[in-house]
Each structure stands twice: as structure tokens, then as C-alpha cells.
Amino acid sequence: MKPNHLFKKLLTVPIAAGISISLLGCGSAPIKSTTFRGDNHHRGIFETKGVPKLNQLKWKFKTD
């Protein structure tokens, strides 16, 4: 067996393992927040509590 052919055979196993491991996560349900504006319809509606009520000014800065 030629050394080049042996090298290609030895490389096949780690490549196949890497592809198999990367495909394991493909079956899980997608997280809605990873889509632009929260869902496929881009409505911008999120199922969370939202921003808490702010009672006072938190910070400010001067500009020209």
C-alpha cells in the first residue's frame, strides 16, 4: 500500500466522526430568538416578561 493511500484512509475516520458530531445538533428545535425579529414572520413579538419598569433616569451624557 502506498503511503499516500494509507494517509487518505486514516483521514477518513476523523472526518466522518466530525461530520457525525456536527449533525447531532440538527435534530433539536430551533430557538425563536435566533430568527430576525423573533419568528419566521418577522413580527417582533417575544414571549418574555419584557423590560422592567424604570422609575428614574439611569444615565446621561452631553453631546455637541
PAZAPA-4460 file (N, C-alpha, C; in steps of 0.05 Angstrom, whole numbers, plus 32768, in hexadecimal, padded with zeros to 4 digits):
% residues 64
    n_x    n_y    n_z   ca_x   ca_y   ca_z    c_x    c_y    c_z   seq   type   mol
   8011   7FE8   8000   8000   8000   8000   8012   8019   8000     1      M     A
   800B   802C   7FEF   801B   8044   7FED   8016   8056   8006     2      K     A
   802A   8065   800F   8026   8076   8027   8010   808B   8023     3      P     A
   800D   8096   800B   7FF8   80AA   8005   7FDC   809E   8009     4      N     A
   7FD9   8085   7FFF   7FBF   8078   8001   7FB8   8071   801E     5      H     A
   7FCC   8069   802E   7FC8   8064   804A   7FC1   807D   8059     6      L     A
   7FCD   8093   8052   7FC7   80AD   805F   7FAA   80B5   805A     7      F     A
   7FA0   80B1   8041   7F85   80B8   803B   7F71   80A6   804B     8      K     A
   7F78   808C   804E   7F67   807A   805D   7F66   8082   807B     9      K     A
   7F7D   808A   8086   7F7E   8092   80A2   7F6F   80AC   80A7    10      L     A
   7F6E   80BE   8093   7F60   80D7   8095   7F42   80D4   8094    11      L     A
   7F38   80BF   8088   7F1B   80BB   8084   7F0D   80B8   809F    12      T     A
   7F18   80AA   80B2   7F0B   80A5   80CC   7F07   80BF   80DB    13      V     A
   7F1A   80D1   80E0   7F15   80EA   80EE   7F02   80FC   80E0    14      P     A
   7F03   80FD   80C6   7EF0   810E   80B6   7ED4   8104   80B9    15      I     A
   7ED0   80EA   80B7   7EB5   80DE   80BA   7EAB   80E3   80D7    16      A     A
   7EBC   80E0   80EB   7EB4   80E5   8106   7EAC   8102   810B    17      A     A
   7EBB   8115   80FF   7EB5   8131   8102   7E9A   8138   80F5    18      G     A
   7E95   812D   80DE   7E7B   8132   80D1   7E64   8126   80E1    19      I     A
   7E68   810E   80EC   7E53   8102   80FC   7E4D   8112   8115    20      S     A
   7E62   811C   8122   7E5E   812C   813B   7E50   8146   8134    21      I     A
   7E58   8153   811E   7E4B   816D   8117   7E2E   8169   810F    22      S     A
   7E26   8152   8105   7E0B   814E   80FD   7DF9   8146   8114    23      L     A
   7E04   8140   812C   7DF4   8138   8143   7DE2   814F   814C    24      L     A
   7DEB   8168   814A   7DDB   817F   8152   7DC6   8187   813E    25      G     A
   7DC5   817B   8127   7DB2   8184   8113   7D95   817B   8119    26      C     A
   7D91   8168   812A   7D76   815E   8130   7D68   816D   8145    27      G     A
   7D75   817F   8153   7D68   818E   8169   7D57   81A4   815E    28      S     A
   7D44   81AD   816E   7D31   81C2   8167   7D40   81DD   8166    29      A     A
   7D3B   81EE   8152   7D49   8208   8151   7D3F   821A   8167    30      P     A
   7D51   822C   8170   7D4A   8240   8184   7D3E   8258   8175    31      I     A
   7D27   8262   817D   7D19   8277   816E   7D2A   8291   816D    32      K     A
   7D39   8297   8182   7D48   82B0   8183   7D5F   82B1   8170    33      S     A
   7D66   829A   8163   7D7C   829B   8150   7D73   82A4   8134    34      T     A
   7D59   82A7   8131   7D4D   82B0   8118   7D4A   82CF   8119    35      T     A
   7D4E   82DC   8103   7D4A   82FA   8102   7D2E   8301   810C    36      F     A
   7D2C   8313   811F   7D14   831C   812B   7D03   8306   8138    37      R     A
   7D10   82F0   8140   7D03   82DC   8151   7CF5   82C5   8144    38      G     A
   7CEB   82C7   812B   7CDF   82B0   811F   7CE1   82B2   8100    39      D     A
   7CD7   829E   80F2   7CDA   829D   80D5   7CC9   82B2   80C7    40      N     A
   7CB5   82BD   80D5   7CA5   82D3   80C9   7CB0   82EE   80CF    41      H     A
   7CC6   82F0   80DF   7CD3   8309   80E6   7CC1   831D   80F4    42      H     A
   7CB0   8313   8106   7C9C   8324   8114   7CA9   8333   812B    43      R     A
   7CBF   832A   8135   7CCC   8338   814C   7CBD   8333   8166    44      G     A
   7CAF   831D   8168   7CA1   8316   8181   7CB0   8300   818F    45      I     A
   7CB7   8306   81A8   7CC6   82F2   81B8   7CB6   82EA   81D0    46      F     A
   7CB6   82D1   81D7   7CA7   82C6   81EE   7CB8   82C8   8207    47      E     A
   7CBE   82E0   8210   7CCD   82E5   8229   7CBF   82FB   8239    48      T     A
   7CC9   82FF   8251   7CBE   8314   8263   7CC3   8330   8258    49      K     A
   7CD9   8334   824A   7CDF   834E   823F   7CF1   835E   8252    50      G     A
   7CF3   8378   824C   7D04   838A   825C   7CF6   8392   8276    51      V     A
   7D04   8391   828C   7CF7   839A   82A5   7CF1   83B8   82A5    52      P     A
   7CDF   83C1   82B5   7CD7   83DD   82B6   7CEF   83ED   82C1    53      K     A
   7CF5   8403   82B4   7D0B   8414   82BD   7CFF   842D   82CA    54      L     A
   7D07   8432   82E3   7CFC   8449   82F2   7D0B   8462   82F0    55      N     A
   7D24   8461   82E7   7D34   847A   82E6   7D49   8478   82D0    56      Q     A
   7D56   848E   82CA   7D6A   848F   82B6   7D83   847F   82BF    57      L     A
   7D8D   846D   82AF   7DA3   845C   82B7   7DBE   8468   82AF    58      K     A
   7DC0   8476   8299   7DD9   8482   8291   7DD3   8497   827B    59      W     A
   7DE6   84AA   8278   7DE5   84BE   8262   7E01   84C8   825C    60      K     A
   7E03   84D5   8245   7E1D   84E0   823D   7E18   84F8   822A    61      F     A
   7E2A   850B   8229   7E28   8523   8219   7E35   851D   81FD    62      K     A
   7E28   8528   81E9   7E34   8528   81CE   7E34   8544   81C3    63      T     A
   7E43   8548   81AE   7E45   8562   81A1   7E2D   8568   8190    64      D     A
***
